[in-house]
Amino acid sequence: MADASLGLWTVPLAVFGGAIRVSTPFLFVSLGECITERSGRINLGLEGTLVMGAMSAYGISYLSDSPWLGVLAAGITGALFGALHAGICSLPRVNDIAVGIALMLLGTGLAFFLGKPLIEPTAARLPAIDFGWWNDIPQLRAALRINVLFLIGVAIAPLLYWAFRTTRWGLLIRTAGESADAARAMGHSVLLIRLRATMVGGFLAGIGGSFLSLFYPGSWNEGLSSGQGITAVALVIFARWDPMLCLWASLAFGGAAALGPALQSVGITSGYHLFNAAPYILTLAIMIITCSPKRTLTGAPAELSITR
Amino acid sequence: MDFGRISRRHLLQGSAALALGSTLGIRGAAAAETTVGFIYVGSRDDYGYNQAHAQGAAALKKLPGIKVVEEEKVPETDAVEKTIESMINLDGATLLFPTSFGYYNPHVVKMAGKFPKMHFEHCGGLWSDKDPKNAGSYFGYIDEAQYISGIVAGYSTKSGKLGFVAAKPIPQVLRNINAFTLGARLANPKATTQVIFTGDWSMPVKEAEATNSLIDQGVDVLTCHVDGPKTMVENAARRGAMVCGYHVNQSPLAPKAYLTGAEWNWEALYPKFVKMIVAGEAIPNFYRGGLKEEIVKVSPYGEMVSAEARKHADDVKAKFMSGEYTIFKGPLVDNKGKTVIASGTDRGQQDPELEKMDYLVEGVIGATA
């Protein structure tokens, strides 16, 4: 039988496939936010950036027939939103969290407004690379059709880890995040460092959005993100501002998102709402296990408004 | 947003009044045509529920003397009351179509009491004797169309496994799942339908994951009951599975994978309603129907649908059209082995028992809770 069912094996396979399919937006947003937060600022607006990125990528891909141009447009839109956030936060006595919430609402609202005519048309999608050529199990082959953006995201994580530790600009970002005074004493503009860090963060988040609309689920509509941007921002805290942990956490969230539907498909139907909530339960559990009243979170940049 | 809208309308009205000198003049001139207001809960080009209603509204726009005003993305809160008030007071609407299920109670009921001369036609079939007489609620037996889809799916599947991506286990959704499965088993008695509930009406990532999981299980024909079937249709077609659509015709999204689908036929019903009102006839407060009453329809068959499937589906459709066919008739067993409709009992479409459906029939893999 060509369509041989894998039975219960589909659950681990779906979690594996889901980890690859669903994790990419989490990965890009959390890596972007990681850079921004390491420089001492929280950009909660990345949910809005993600949705804006998804919308602009879809629009540009539809108009130009080039999905890669769409990805670029999403990145640029994200960087502009990052610049807006950093710009407003550069003003004296402005709270970065409040600005982030405002930009989140602006981003989603603007994307819904501008994206109205894009719900119906079908845009060119990003291609997938077939890594499953070596086997002939259709389910596994489907799970191994991987998008380049995922691979880029996976490559950025160790690169960032390395860059934070060993490069000059990595040190600068960390200095701005740990002690603005020290950075100033070294003769660097803290605001400029944060502006760049927030723009890079926005750029990555925008690209995360383009994955949503151009690859998986693969079309633009208003429920597309359903809070993934916010989840990813929380994921950075969960990952202790460590890019490699961001990668693992994103994969875990992606896999957990696939768990609910996969269990139902093999006939485990009780409590599907509970399984659908798995990612959030996971977050809560780890937060509770690792929190301590005696110290601030390990790895938290000292300049962040939540730790200061 | 809401305040913005109202003040903008006030502004427009104010400037119009200034320009013409008298608001009375405008009202008098506007009375020559009937203004119909449409309120949607989502985006009207969602390839789904709202688009079906918008197609009905578009059919009204073609009628002479009818002006249509529309507003999208109105939540099921008192926001809909504000929208209704401004459509009546500022646009002069006399007939309103609040098209989402959750608008009815308390919002539409309240507004119908406040504006006794206006007509309200709510989609959802919720009117009861206690409600104002100028409020009506209509709905369609789309499970008849799902039954036809099921027959076509039953002939088309090679694995005998069908998939259903559903939002929530409420009676309307369960009726569709059950009708689809019963139709499929008419064609292929061994066919099963695997159902996955995503938990809400619009969850694109979950719907895509559900679609992939079903196909991984060997499912080769999928359908759905969510607000926007686009995600399911596109993702299933990419994996090489066949689909049956829902709400509207999604064949442009996947012409090679689209077998048929269960569609609303509001573009036939709404002009009928308006003509009844213009002619001075009363629309029944509780208005329902299926294929026969032209409230629902079946998408044209896709190329890959076999002649055998077409013939069987057309035969059953003809029986629905003449009103002599019942989907839910005894003996009917649910998927836990319990008899839910006793032998000899026919539950016709109007049967209130069907409105309380809380079971999945034999052949459905899944559970309601």
Interface residues (C-beta under 8 A of the other chain):
Chain A: D3 A4 S5 L6 T10 L13 A14 G17 G18 R21 V22 F112 K116 P117 I119 E120 T122 Q139 A142 L212 Y216 P217 G218 S219 N221 E222 G223 L224 S226 Q228 A257 A258 G260 P261 A262 Q264 S265 V266 G267 T269 S270 Y272 H273 N276
Chain B: G42 S43 D45 D46 Y47 K73 K158 S159 Q194 V195 I196 F197 T198 G199 S202 M203 P204 V205 K206 E207 A208 E209 A210 N212 S213 L214 I215 D216 Q217 G218 D220 G228 K230 T231 E234 N235 R238 R239 L253 I365 G366 A367 A369
